[in-house]
């Protein structure tokens, strides 16, 4: 999709990617792990979780059943 929409900005919220406390993300799409999304949204407040328009949980059954991300996923969704 990004190939056809060069103006769309993408940010990865995964291990190794850091943000400063005072910055605000201007990216259109944020892809990340539940923990990083919660940290960036609630702890560092680099983006407003209320502005999420589409919430996709890929392989949710694996994360929830085996990796203990149930509570984090529910908090992000709410």
C-alpha positions as CSV (number, residue, x, y, z in Angstrom):
1,X,0.0,0.0,0.0
2,X,2.8,2.4,0.9
3,X,4.2,1.9,-2.7
4,X,1.1,3.7,-4.0
5,X,0.8,6.3,-1.2
6,X,4.3,7.9,-0.8
7,X,3.0,10.7,1.5
8,X,1.9,8.2,4.2
9,X,4.4,8.2,7.1
10,X,5.1,5.0,9.0
11,X,6.6,4.4,12.5
12,X,7.6,1.2,14.1
13,X,7.0,0.9,17.9
14,X,9.1,-2.1,18.6
15,X,12.2,-3.0,20.7
16,X,15.1,-0.8,19.9
17,X,12.9,2.1,18.7
18,X,12.9,5.0,21.2
19,X,11.1,8.3,21.4
20,X,11.8,11.4,23.4
21,X,9.3,12.4,26.1
22,X,8.5,15.8,24.5
23,X,8.1,14.7,20.9
24,X,4.7,14.2,19.2
25,X,4.4,11.6,16.5
26,X,3.1,12.9,13.2
27,X,3.1,9.5,11.5
28,X,-0.1,8.2,9.9
29,X,0.5,4.5,10.8
30,X,2.1,3.1,13.9
31,X,3.0,-0.6,13.9
32,X,4.1,-2.1,17.2
33,X,3.9,-4.5,20.0
34,X,1.2,-4.0,22.7
35,X,3.7,-3.0,25.3
36,X,5.4,-0.3,23.2
37,X,2.1,1.1,22.0
38,X,0.9,1.4,25.6
39,X,4.2,3.0,26.7
40,X,4.3,5.5,23.8
41,X,0.6,6.3,24.2
42,X,0.2,6.4,28.0
43,X,3.6,6.7,29.6
44,X,5.4,9.0,27.1
45,X,2.2,10.5,25.5
46,X,3.8,10.8,22.1
47,X,0.4,10.2,20.5
48,X,-3.2,10.2,21.6
49,X,-4.7,6.7,21.8
50,X,-8.1,8.3,21.2
51,X,-7.1,9.2,17.7
52,X,-6.7,5.6,16.6
53,X,-9.1,5.0,13.7
54,X,-8.2,1.4,12.9
55,X,-6.9,-1.1,15.5
56,X,-5.5,-4.4,14.0
57,X,-4.3,-7.2,16.2
58,X,-2.3,-9.7,14.1
59,X,-1.8,-13.1,15.5
60,X,-3.9,-12.1,18.5
61,X,-4.7,-15.6,19.5
62,X,-1.0,-16.4,19.9
63,X,-0.2,-13.2,21.8
64,X,-3.2,-13.6,24.2
65,X,-2.9,-17.3,24.8
66,X,0.8,-17.9,25.1
67,X,2.6,-14.6,25.6
68,X,0.5,-13.0,28.3
69,X,-0.6,-9.9,26.3
70,X,-4.3,-10.2,27.2
71,X,-4.4,-7.2,29.6
72,X,-2.3,-5.0,27.3
73,X,-4.5,-5.7,24.3
74,X,-7.7,-5.0,26.1
75,X,-6.3,-1.7,27.5
76,X,-5.2,-0.5,24.0
77,X,-8.6,-1.5,22.6
78,X,-10.5,0.4,25.3
